[in-house]
Amino acid sequence: MFRTFALATSLVLAGSFLAPSTFAVETHSSGKQCNNRQGVGGKFEREFFVFFDTGSSALDNEDRAIIREVYERSVGQHAGQICLFGKASKTGNPASNATLARSRSNAVATELRRLGWDRNDIAIEPEGETWGWLEDLTWEAGEDRRVRIRLSQ
């Protein structure tokens, strides 16, 4: 009897860890995995960042200049892929934040395609919500609203 109870309890506990959480953020990828997820490896080590206003995925001229630099480096260094990792702050609804992070990545991808980068060579991987910045003890910081860009083979 005790063994049956222990097994049932173990299964319930395991299921609660394996089942999707009500707080899980639904994320989307481009279906392509970044070949340089860890950021190691010589000439493709540098990361670029595009920051956004609260609740926005709009690019300004400074953002476009950063994306142009990424494009020019990717061509000049013969990158085979550009990886985009979108983020949103924890302010607001987690599902809306996941959508916003995806919209930010899509905005950067659209600009890269406009410059001439092949859409098949863009990997969009979600990072979802940030954890906030402990220095300010806030869930909202400009650094949280970003797309991290990394070149890859």
QUIJO-V145299 format. One record per pair of residues at least 24 apart in sequence whose C-alpha atoms are under 8 Angstrom apart, sorted by the first residue. I is the first residue (numbers start at 1). GAP is how many residues later the second one is. Records with the same first field share a line. If there is no record, write none. Layout:
I=GAP  GAP
This chain:
23=71
24=70
25=69  70  73  103
26=69  72
27=71  72  75  99  101
28=74  97  98
29=94  95  96  97
30=92  93  94  95
31=92  93
32=90  91  92  93
33=90  91  92
34=47  48  49  89  90  91  118
35=46  117  118
36=47  114  115  116  117
39=111
43=34
44=106  107  108
45=105  106
46=104  105
47=101  102  103  104
48=100  101  102
49=97  98  99  100
50=96  97  98  99
51=91  92  94  95  96
52=52  90  93  94
53=89  92
54=88  91
55=45
56=44  48
57=43  46  47  50
58=46  49
59=48  49
64=47
67=41  44  45
68=44  47
70=81
71=41  44  46
74=77
78=75
79=72  73  74
80=41  71  72  73
81=40  41  42  70  71  72
82=39  40  41  67  68  69  70
83=39  40  41  42  66  67  68  69
84=24  25  38  39  40  41  63  64  65  66
85=39  40  41  42  62  63  64
86=38  39  40  41  42  60  61  62
87=39  40  41  42  43  57  58  59  60
88=40  41  42  56  57  58
89=40  41  42  43  50  51  52  55  56
90=39  40  41  42  49  50
91=48  49
94=35
97=31  32
98=28  30  31
101=25  26  27  28  44  45  46
102=24
104=42  43
105=42
108=39
